[in-house]
Amino acid sequence: MKTIGASEGRGFDGGKKTKGRKRHIVVDTMGNLVQVIVHAANIHDTKAGCDVLKSVVEKCPTFEAFSGDAGYRGTAVEFVENT
């Protein structure tokens, strides 16, 4: 996907062999978009997962649970348990 702003962060994720940007998307159970965070690919998924979950809770404090892939294990799970 081409972007207009050349100053936006880009990076390289060595584990996924991905360069550019990653997107973290949160939807509700009906598939409605709640939050999107785009960041450089070199930021780890668990760190970005914490950021997107924090912004979702600030926006919609009634969220009770989340489901994600294995990339969110560890740090993101601990963040939810402690927050």
C-alpha positions as CSV (number, residue, x, y, z in Angstrom):
1,M,0.0,0.0,0.0
2,K,1.5,3.3,-1.0
3,T,1.5,6.2,1.5
4,I,1.5,9.9,1.0
5,G,3.7,10.8,3.9
6,A,7.3,9.9,3.4
7,S,8.1,10.8,7.0
8,E,6.1,7.9,8.5
9,G,8.0,5.3,10.4
10,R,9.2,2.2,8.5
11,G,11.2,-0.8,9.7
12,F,12.1,-4.4,9.1
13,D,10.8,-7.4,11.1
14,G,13.4,-10.1,10.9
15,G,11.1,-12.8,12.3
16,K,8.4,-12.3,9.7
17,K,10.7,-11.1,7.0
18,T,8.5,-8.0,6.6
19,K,9.6,-4.5,5.8
20,G,7.5,-1.4,6.1
21,R,4.6,-1.1,8.5
22,K,2.4,-3.4,10.6
23,R,-1.2,-2.8,11.4
24,H,-3.0,-3.8,14.6
25,I,-6.8,-3.8,14.2
26,V,-9.4,-4.3,16.9
27,V,-13.0,-5.1,16.0
28,D,-16.0,-6.0,18.2
29,T,-17.9,-9.3,17.9
30,M,-20.0,-8.0,15.1
31,G,-16.9,-6.9,13.1
32,N,-17.2,-3.2,13.6
33,L,-13.9,-1.3,13.6
34,V,-12.9,-0.1,17.1
35,Q,-9.2,0.8,16.8
36,V,-6.4,0.7,14.3
37,I,-2.7,1.4,15.1
38,V,0.0,1.4,12.4
39,H,3.6,1.4,13.3
40,A,7.1,0.5,11.9
41,A,7.6,-3.2,11.3
42,N,10.6,-3.3,13.6
43,I,8.4,-2.8,16.7
44,H,7.5,-6.2,18.3
45,D,3.9,-7.3,18.2
46,T,3.6,-7.7,22.0
47,K,4.7,-4.1,22.5
48,A,2.3,-2.8,19.9
49,G,-0.4,-5.1,21.2
50,C,-0.2,-3.3,24.6
51,D,-0.5,0.1,22.9
52,V,-3.6,-0.9,20.9
53,L,-5.2,-2.5,23.9
54,K,-4.5,0.5,26.1
55,S,-6.1,2.8,23.5
56,V,-9.1,0.5,23.1
57,V,-9.8,0.5,26.9
58,E,-9.5,4.3,27.0
59,K,-11.9,4.6,24.1
60,C,-14.3,1.8,25.1
61,P,-14.0,1.0,28.9
62,T,-16.7,-1.7,28.6
63,F,-14.4,-4.2,26.8
64,E,-14.2,-7.4,28.8
65,A,-12.1,-9.8,26.7
66,F,-9.9,-10.0,23.7
67,S,-8.7,-12.7,21.4
68,G,-5.5,-12.5,19.3
69,D,-3.0,-14.7,17.6
70,A,0.2,-16.1,19.2
71,G,2.1,-12.9,18.4
72,Y,0.3,-11.3,21.4
73,R,1.4,-13.8,24.0
74,G,3.5,-12.9,27.0
75,T,3.8,-9.2,27.4
76,A,0.3,-8.3,26.0
77,V,-1.4,-11.0,28.1
78,E,0.4,-9.8,31.3
79,F,-0.5,-6.2,30.4
80,V,-4.2,-7.1,30.3
81,E,-4.0,-9.1,33.5
82,N,-2.3,-6.2,35.3
83,T,-4.4,-3.5,33.8
